[in-house]
Amino acid sequence: MRCMLRGLEFEFFTSRGVFSYRRIDNGTRLLIESMVLPGEGRVLDVGCGYGPVGIVAGRLVPGLEVWMTDVNERAVALARRNSEWNGVDAVVRPGDLYAPVGDLLFDAVLSNPPISAGMRRVVEPLVAGAVDRLVEGGSLQVVVQTNKGGRTLASMMEGYFGGVEVAARGSGYRVLRSVKL
């Protein structure tokens, strides 16, 4: 699949069994178009799928150290292939949420979380875990459907971080951003 994201051309290999394998979904596109990236440091794409969020981050800021994780082995293999194909040096590891990255700290954690897998079972551990995985001033940036968990996720982020902002809106989605103070 070929696409333009943030004014750059990308080509992604996808496969059945990974999220949104036919096209970049509207939520992921909104996250990519609005994500705020540090000028240097380390970013983590949690639940990376075939890798578009992390790969775009790596192309936009070539000095970034890009890490990506996913529980789906097929997605991990595709993200590795897509990173190489698109000229981004990324570390892609299989596993749940933050487990594959050990004790590393990040300047930004980015995610299009699987809300359907459960707000309390998957999404809350993603938000709670980000608090301990971010450097001071680092941000958690997630996309969510406005009418399917948007308010719940916003209040969850507010609770863990003490603040949340709507960074972008579009196509029924919101990008929420919290900063570790």
Secondary structure as GFF3:
##gff-version 3
##sequence-region A 1 181
A	DSSP	beta_strand	2	5	.	.	.	ID=ss1
A	DSSP	beta_strand	8	11	.	.	.	ID=ss2
A	DSSP	alpha_helix	26	34	.	.	.	ID=ss3
A	DSSP	beta_strand	42	46	.	.	.	ID=ss4
A	DSSP	alpha_helix	52	60	.	.	.	ID=ss5
A	DSSP	beta_strand	65	70	.	.	.	ID=ss6
A	DSSP	alpha_helix	73	85	.	.	.	ID=ss7
A	DSSP	beta_strand	90	94	.	.	.	ID=ss8
A	DSSP	three_ten_helix	99	101	.	.	.	ID=ss9
A	DSSP	beta_strand	106	111	.	.	.	ID=ss10
A	DSSP	three_ten_helix	115	117	.	.	.	ID=ss11
A	DSSP	pi_helix	119	123	.	.	.	ID=ss12
A	DSSP	alpha_helix	124	133	.	.	.	ID=ss13
A	DSSP	beta_strand	134	145	.	.	.	ID=ss14
A	DSSP	alpha_helix	150	161	.	.	.	ID=ss15
A	DSSP	beta_strand	165	170	.	.	.	ID=ss16
A	DSSP	beta_strand	173	179	.	.	.	ID=ss17
###
